[in-house]
Amino acid sequence: MARKNIKDNSNDSVQPSHTIDISASTVVEGDPNPETEVTEKPQEDSDIQAQSNGSNQAALEATIAELRSALSQVNQREAATVSELRAALEKAHQQEAATVAELRAALEKAQQREESTVADLRASLEKAHKREYELQENVYQLKSELYEQKTLVQKLEQALDQANLKIKNELDQAKKTALELAQANGKLIEEIQGLKKGKQEKPTTQPTTQPTTQPTMQAIVPKKAITIPKKSIPIIEKLPPENPEEPAKTSSPMWLLD
């Protein structure tokens, strides 16, 4: 582009020479001696043209030198600019490559972290599911045990109620049997005391009350087996000697229930 401008400038600098030649060949009107003018004119024209050609050549050479200097300066500036642009472009490429490498490294780290996080979350989720399943099994087992305990408590309560009822019935039966025994013992004591009095009054006479004693002893034996509870009723093994003058304190049939 610079060389094209130089050629255009050189062409422009050459054109004024033709203009000078044309103006030099013009004839001035009103000259009183045209023939003399015509004969002298070619010599002057040749001198003027030679001078103009020399000045034009010098101007052209000066212009060409200036243009060459400007062109060299432009070329130098262009080369410096190109080198600067190349250096800037290389630097930009290096920075871009470094940025791309950093971005790739950051992306790889982010992917690794993401994969690690996903793996940790999956492991945590699996543990949570496993723990939830274990808790559900424990809850089901506890519910089953609680139901069994409730059932056992109900059975024990029923058995306890039945045992209490049975104990109450046995206790009532034992009280009734004890009352019967007390009454029978009271009658027996009265009969024994009566026999003792009869023996004291008639020591020589044979006892005639022996046939009546046997039925009394038979009346003492209960008809039904007696179930004695844990709190046993005391049974008199041997009667203590009594004074005939004092009344019997055990004549009451309720003393065995104390």
Residue, then its C-alpha position, 0 to 999 in steps of 0.5 A: m500500500a505504501r509503495k502504491n502511494i509512492k508511485d502515485n506521488s511520483n506521477d503527480s510530481v511529473q505532471p507539472s512539468h508538462t504544464i510548464d512546457i505548455s505555458a512556455s510555448t504560448v505566444v504573447e499577443g501585441d508583440p511588435n516584432p513577431e518574427t524575432e520573437v519566433t526565432e529567439k523563442p526556441q532557444e529560450d524555451s529549450d533553456i527554460q525547459a532544461q531548467s524546469n526539467g532540472s528543477n523537476q528532477a531535483a524535486l522528484e528525487a527529493t520527493i522520492a528520497e522523502l517518500r523512501s524515508a517515510l516508507s522506511q519509517v512506515n515499514q519500521r513502524e509496521a514491523a515494530t507494530v507487527s512484532e508487538l502484535r505478534a508478541a501480544l498475540e503470543k502472550a494472549h495465546q499463552q494466557e489463554a492456554a494457561t487459563v484453559a489449563e487452569l479451567r480444565a484443572a478446576l473443572e477436573k477438581a470440581q468433577q472429582r469433588e462432585e463424584s466424591t460428594v455423590a459417593d458420600l451422599r449415596a453411602s450416607l443414604e444407604k446407611a440411612h435406609k439400612r438404619e431405617y429398616e433396622l429401626q422398623e424391625n426393632v419397632y415391629q419386634l417391640k410391638s410384638e413383645l409389647y403385645e405378648q406382654k399385654t397378653l401375658v399380663q391379661k392371662l396373669e390377671q385372669a389367673l390371679d383372679q381365678a387364684n384369688l377366687k379359689i383361695k377365697n372359696e377355700l378360705d371360706q370353706a376352711k372357715k366353715t370347716a374350722l367352725e364345724l370343728a370348733q363346734a364339734n370340739g366344744k361338744l367333745i369338751e363338754e362330753i369329756q367334762g361330763l364324763k369326768k364329773g360322772k367318774q368322780e361321782k361314781p368311781t365304783t360304777q362301770p361307765t354306761t356312757q361308752p356306747t354314747t361316746q362312740p357316735t360323738m367321736q364319729a361326729i367329729v370327723p368331717k365328711k369332706a376333706i379339708t383343704i388347709p391354707k398356708k395360715s394353718i388352723p391350730i389343732i389341739e393335740k392334748l387338752p390341758p387339765e381343768n379345774p372343776e370349780e372354774p368354768a371352761k373358757t374354751s366352751s365358745p366354738m369361735w376361739l379357733l378362728d382367732 
